[in-house]
Amino acid sequence: MKQYHIYGLGAALVDTEIEVQDQELAQMNVDKGLMTLVDETRQQELIAHLQGHLVHSKRACGGSACNTIIAASYFGANNYYSCKVANDDNGQFYLDDLKAAQVDSDYASSKPEGITGKCLVLITPDAERSMNTYLGISETLSEQELNADAIANSEYLYYEGYLVTSPTGRAAAIKARQIAEQHGVKTAISLSDPGMVQFFKDGLVDMIGDGVDLLFCNEAEAMGWGDSSNLEDAIAQMKTLAKQFVITLGAKGAVLFDGQQLIELPGHPVKAVDSNGAGDMFAGAFLYALSQGHSFRQAGQLACRAAAEVVSHYGPRLQAEQHQQLLHSVL
């Protein structure tokens, strides 16, 4: 038995969610539905513009892979997460939140001076999220933050495609994958965002290497990868990247490939208010179910149900007790 079910690697970002109107996105020149990297000055400009909205905002420990690892932990998996935070208030908030979710990490070492990464998440009435991310010290996440022993003692390595934007982060992801492969640890990646596929595809190819065991993406990312005009062509492309994969389809559900056959799953009908974290929750629920010996179909059913639940609330995560309720209703 391995010590950990999942070892996660990703950027450490403290999220601030703010409700806005579509015309405000246009006024601020924010690209709707995408993750945009910004410097601290630009992020402060956006915050100043939205000052009147901050009473509605919510702060949360985030970052894509972190959301996934915390979700899997709340379902019952035993996980480790590697990231980089600074010696500041947000950094301490982030580590406290991670520890509260019972996720192991490098809590003991001193943290460098700097600014912990921050993500401004703008939610429009159609539940779409538009992210403006200042990576801060996360931009320097590197191989130094890896725990090779923890990777070797995990069933899955899961890393986020967002790491491709940082040269050292990309190198850390590649190194982590190589360590996993050497120790028979299954590898899983999320393509993260259509912008990552559009602008950083070569780097993602390097992160995937000769292929991963499991790949997560949404419909836009899958079709963007091969410049496909239909889902069938996109599925063929995904088969060249991973032994198994998942393509989420939003409210329509998901298409799974278990290595032998395609499995189509319907979505779970809900009133969506905030799509932030839906893909992260899907991956967390899916990886948890696989790590507990459930079938690909069962993993997908839990993941679809969990993703639907998270989009019906504000914020990228659910309360701890909601995860157990979901387990009892699905598995």
C-alpha positions as CSV (number, residue, x, y, z in Angstrom):
1,M,0.0,0.0,0.0
2,K,1.2,3.5,-0.9
3,Q,1.3,6.2,1.7
4,Y,-0.7,8.7,-0.4
5,H,-3.5,8.2,-2.8
6,I,-2.7,11.4,-4.8
7,Y,0.3,13.7,-4.9
8,G,-0.6,17.1,-6.3
9,L,1.5,19.8,-7.9
10,G,0.4,23.3,-8.8
11,A,0.3,27.0,-8.1
12,A,-0.7,28.3,-4.7
13,L,-3.3,31.1,-5.3
14,V,-5.6,32.8,-2.8
15,D,-8.8,33.4,-4.7
16,T,-11.1,36.4,-4.3
17,E,-14.4,36.0,-6.0
18,I,-16.5,39.0,-7.0
19,E,-19.9,39.1,-8.8
20,V,-19.9,41.4,-11.8
21,Q,-22.0,42.2,-14.9
22,D,-20.9,41.4,-18.5
23,Q,-20.6,45.1,-19.3
24,E,-18.2,45.5,-16.5
25,L,-15.9,42.8,-18.0
26,A,-16.0,44.8,-21.2
27,Q,-15.2,48.1,-19.4
28,M,-12.2,46.5,-17.7
29,N,-11.0,44.7,-20.9
30,V,-11.3,41.3,-19.2
31,D,-11.4,38.2,-21.4
32,K,-14.6,36.3,-20.4
33,G,-14.3,32.7,-19.4
34,L,-10.5,32.5,-19.6
35,M,-7.6,32.7,-17.2
36,T,-5.4,35.7,-17.9
37,L,-2.0,36.2,-16.3
38,V,-1.6,39.8,-15.0
39,D,1.0,41.7,-13.0
40,E,0.3,43.1,-9.6
41,T,-0.4,46.6,-11.0
42,R,-3.1,45.4,-13.3
43,Q,-4.7,43.3,-10.6
44,Q,-4.8,46.3,-8.3
45,E,-6.4,48.4,-11.1
46,L,-9.1,45.8,-11.3
47,I,-9.6,45.6,-7.6
48,A,-9.9,49.5,-7.5
49,H,-12.5,49.4,-10.2
50,L,-14.5,46.8,-8.3
51,Q,-14.0,48.4,-4.9
52,G,-17.8,48.7,-4.3
53,H,-18.2,44.9,-5.0
54,L,-15.7,43.7,-2.4
55,V,-18.4,43.4,0.3
56,H,-19.7,40.5,-1.8
57,S,-16.3,38.8,-2.2
58,K,-15.1,35.6,-0.7
59,R,-11.5,34.6,0.0
60,A,-10.4,31.0,-0.4
61,C,-7.3,28.9,-0.7
62,G,-7.1,28.0,-4.4
63,G,-5.2,27.1,-7.5
64,S,-6.6,24.4,-9.8
65,A,-4.6,21.4,-8.5
66,C,-5.1,22.5,-4.9
67,N,-8.9,22.6,-5.4
68,T,-8.7,19.1,-6.8
69,I,-6.5,17.7,-4.0
70,I,-8.6,19.3,-1.3
71,A,-11.8,17.9,-2.8
72,A,-10.3,14.4,-3.0
73,S,-9.1,14.8,0.6
74,Y,-12.6,15.7,1.8
75,F,-14.0,12.7,0.0
76,G,-11.5,10.6,2.0
77,A,-8.3,10.3,0.1
78,N,-4.9,10.7,1.8
79,N,-3.0,13.3,-0.2
80,Y,0.2,15.4,-0.5
81,Y,0.4,18.8,-2.2
82,S,3.5,20.7,-3.3
83,C,3.3,24.4,-4.0
84,K,5.2,27.7,-3.1
85,V,3.9,30.4,-0.8
86,A,5.6,33.5,0.6
87,N,6.1,34.6,4.1
88,D,3.0,36.9,4.2
89,D,-0.6,36.9,5.4
90,N,-2.0,35.2,2.3
91,G,0.7,32.5,2.5
92,Q,-0.1,31.7,6.1
93,F,-3.9,31.7,5.3
94,Y,-3.2,29.3,2.4
95,L,-1.2,26.8,4.5
96,D,-3.7,26.9,7.3
97,D,-6.5,26.1,4.9
98,L,-4.5,23.3,3.3
99,K,-3.8,21.8,6.7
100,A,-7.4,22.1,7.8
101,A,-8.3,19.9,4.8
102,Q,-5.8,17.3,6.2
103,V,-3.5,17.5,3.2
104,D,0.2,16.9,3.9
105,S,2.7,19.4,2.6
106,D,6.0,21.1,3.4
107,Y,4.8,23.0,6.4
108,A,8.0,22.9,8.4
109,S,10.5,24.8,6.2
110,S,10.8,28.6,6.4
111,K,9.0,30.5,3.6
112,P,10.8,33.0,1.4
113,E,10.0,36.7,1.3
114,G,7.7,37.8,-1.5
115,I,4.0,37.9,-2.4
116,T,1.8,34.8,-2.4
117,G,-0.1,34.3,-5.6
118,K,-3.5,35.9,-5.9
119,C,-6.4,35.2,-8.3
120,L,-9.3,37.6,-8.9
121,V,-12.3,35.5,-10.0
122,L,-15.1,37.5,-11.7
123,I,-18.4,35.8,-11.8
124,T,-21.1,36.9,-14.3
125,P,-24.9,36.2,-14.0
126,D,-24.5,33.2,-16.4
127,A,-22.2,31.6,-13.8
128,E,-19.1,31.9,-16.1
129,R,-15.9,32.7,-14.3
130,S,-13.2,35.0,-15.7
131,M,-9.9,34.8,-13.9
132,N,-7.1,37.4,-13.6
133,T,-4.1,35.8,-11.9
134,Y,-1.0,37.3,-10.4
135,L,1.2,34.3,-9.8
136,G,3.5,36.1,-7.4
137,I,6.0,33.7,-5.8
138,S,4.2,30.8,-7.5
139,E,5.9,31.8,-10.7
140,T,9.2,30.5,-9.2
141,L,7.8,27.1,-8.2
142,S,10.6,24.7,-9.1
143,E,12.0,21.3,-8.7
144,Q,13.2,22.4,-5.2
145,E,9.6,22.2,-4.0
146,L,9.2,18.6,-5.0
147,N,9.1,15.8,-2.5
148,A,10.5,12.8,-4.4
149,D,9.7,10.3,-1.6
150,A,6.1,11.5,-1.4
151,I,5.7,11.1,-5.2
152,A,7.2,7.6,-5.1
153,N,4.8,6.7,-2.3
154,S,1.7,7.9,-4.1
155,E,-0.8,6.0,-6.3
156,Y,-1.3,9.0,-8.6
157,L,0.7,12.1,-9.5
158,Y,-1.7,14.9,-10.5
159,Y,-0.4,18.2,-12.0
160,E,-2.1,21.2,-13.5
161,G,-1.5,22.5,-17.1
162,Y,-1.3,26.0,-15.7
163,L,2.3,25.2,-14.6
164,V,3.3,25.5,-18.3
165,T,3.3,29.4,-18.0
166,S,6.4,29.3,-15.7
167,P,9.7,27.9,-17.0
168,T,10.6,26.6,-13.6
169,G,7.1,25.3,-12.9
170,R,7.1,23.5,-16.2
171,A,10.4,21.9,-15.4
172,A,9.1,20.8,-12.0
173,A,6.1,19.2,-13.6
174,I,8.3,17.3,-16.0
175,K,10.6,16.2,-13.2
176,A,7.7,15.1,-11.1
177,R,6.3,13.0,-14.0
178,Q,9.7,11.4,-14.5
179,I,10.0,10.5,-10.8
180,A,6.5,9.0,-10.9
181,E,7.2,7.0,-14.0
182,Q,10.4,5.6,-12.4
183,H,8.4,4.4,-9.4
184,G,5.3,3.0,-11.2
185,V,3.1,5.9,-10.0
186,K,0.2,6.7,-12.4
187,T,0.4,10.2,-14.0
188,A,-2.5,12.5,-14.4
189,I,-2.7,16.0,-15.9
190,S,-5.4,18.6,-16.5
191,L,-5.1,20.9,-19.5
192,S,-6.6,23.6,-17.3
193,D,-7.7,26.3,-19.7
194,P,-8.3,26.9,-23.4
195,G,-5.7,29.6,-23.3
196,M,-3.1,27.2,-22.1
197,V,-3.8,25.0,-25.1
198,Q,-3.8,27.9,-27.5
199,F,-0.7,29.7,-26.4
200,F,1.4,27.1,-24.6
201,K,0.8,23.9,-26.4
202,D,4.5,23.1,-27.0
203,G,5.1,23.3,-23.3
204,L,2.2,21.1,-22.5
205,V,3.6,18.5,-25.0
206,D,6.8,18.6,-23.0
207,M,4.9,18.1,-19.7
208,I,2.9,15.2,-21.1
209,G,6.0,13.5,-22.5
210,D,5.4,10.2,-24.1
211,G,1.9,10.2,-22.7
212,V,0.2,10.2,-19.3
213,D,-2.0,7.6,-17.7
214,L,-5.0,9.9,-17.3
215,L,-5.9,13.3,-18.8
216,F,-8.6,15.7,-17.9
217,C,-9.9,18.5,-20.2
218,N,-13.0,20.3,-21.2
219,E,-14.6,20.3,-24.6
220,A,-13.0,23.6,-25.6
221,E,-9.5,22.4,-24.6
222,A,-9.9,19.1,-26.4
223,M,-11.1,20.7,-29.6
224,G,-8.5,23.4,-29.4
225,W,-5.7,20.8,-29.0
226,G,-6.1,19.5,-32.6
227,D,-7.9,22.5,-34.0
228,S,-10.9,20.1,-34.3
229,S,-14.4,21.2,-35.4
230,N,-16.1,18.2,-33.8
231,L,-15.8,16.1,-30.7
232,E,-15.0,12.9,-32.6
233,D,-11.8,14.3,-34.0
234,A,-10.9,15.7,-30.6
235,I,-11.3,12.3,-29.0
236,A,-8.9,10.8,-31.5
237,Q,-6.4,13.5,-30.6
238,M,-6.7,12.7,-26.9
239,K,-6.0,9.1,-27.5
240,T,-2.5,10.1,-28.6
241,L,-1.8,11.8,-25.3
242,A,-3.2,9.5,-22.7
243,K,-4.1,5.9,-22.0
244,Q,-7.3,7.1,-20.4
245,F,-9.0,10.5,-20.5
246,V,-12.0,12.5,-19.5
247,I,-13.6,15.3,-21.6
248,T,-16.1,17.4,-19.5
249,L,-19.0,18.9,-21.4
250,G,-20.4,21.3,-18.9
251,A,-24.1,20.8,-18.3
252,K,-24.2,18.1,-20.9
253,G,-22.1,15.8,-18.7
254,A,-18.8,14.1,-19.8
255,V,-17.2,11.6,-22.2
256,L,-14.8,9.1,-20.7
257,F,-12.3,6.8,-22.3
258,D,-11.3,4.0,-20.0
259,G,-8.6,2.7,-22.4
260,Q,-10.9,0.4,-24.2
261,Q,-14.3,2.0,-24.7
262,L,-16.0,5.4,-24.6
263,I,-18.5,6.1,-21.8
264,E,-21.0,8.9,-22.2
265,L,-22.5,10.3,-19.0
266,P,-25.3,12.9,-18.8
267,G,-25.0,16.0,-16.7
268,H,-26.8,16.5,-13.4
269,P,-29.4,19.3,-13.8
270,V,-28.9,22.2,-11.4
271,K,-29.2,26.0,-11.4
272,A,-25.6,27.1,-12.0
273,V,-24.4,30.3,-10.2
274,D,-20.6,29.9,-10.4
275,S,-18.6,27.6,-12.7
276,N,-15.3,28.4,-10.8
277,G,-13.8,25.1,-9.7
278,A,-16.1,22.8,-11.6
279,G,-13.3,21.0,-13.5
280,D,-11.2,20.9,-10.3
281,M,-14.0,19.3,-8.3
282,F,-14.6,16.8,-11.2
283,A,-11.0,15.7,-11.2
284,G,-10.9,15.5,-7.4
285,A,-14.0,13.3,-7.2
286,F,-12.8,11.2,-10.1
287,L,-9.3,10.5,-8.7
288,Y,-10.8,9.7,-5.3
289,A,-13.1,7.2,-6.8
290,L,-10.4,5.5,-8.8
291,S,-8.1,5.4,-5.8
292,Q,-10.7,3.5,-3.9
293,G,-11.1,0.9,-6.6
294,H,-14.3,2.1,-8.2
295,S,-14.9,1.7,-11.9
296,F,-14.3,4.4,-14.5
297,R,-18.0,4.8,-14.9
298,Q,-18.6,5.1,-11.2
299,A,-15.8,7.6,-10.9
300,G,-17.4,9.6,-13.7
301,Q,-20.9,9.5,-12.1
302,L,-19.5,10.8,-8.8
303,A,-17.5,13.5,-10.6
304,C,-20.5,14.7,-12.6
305,R,-22.6,14.9,-9.5
306,A,-19.9,16.7,-7.5
307,A,-19.2,19.2,-10.3
308,A,-22.9,20.0,-10.6
309,E,-23.1,20.5,-6.8
310,V,-20.1,22.9,-6.8
311,V,-21.5,25.1,-9.6
312,S,-24.8,25.5,-7.7
313,H,-22.8,27.4,-5.0
314,Y,-20.4,30.3,-5.0
315,G,-16.8,29.4,-4.6
316,P,-14.6,26.5,-6.0
317,R,-15.2,24.2,-3.0
318,L,-17.9,22.5,-1.0
319,Q,-18.2,22.2,2.7
320,A,-16.5,19.1,4.1
321,E,-19.8,17.3,5.1
322,Q,-21.2,17.8,1.6
323,H,-18.6,15.4,0.2
324,Q,-19.8,12.5,2.4
325,Q,-23.4,13.3,1.4
326,L,-22.4,13.0,-2.3
327,L,-20.7,9.7,-1.7
328,H,-23.7,8.2,0.0
329,S,-26.0,9.4,-2.8
330,V,-23.8,8.1,-5.7
331,L,-21.6,5.2,-4.7
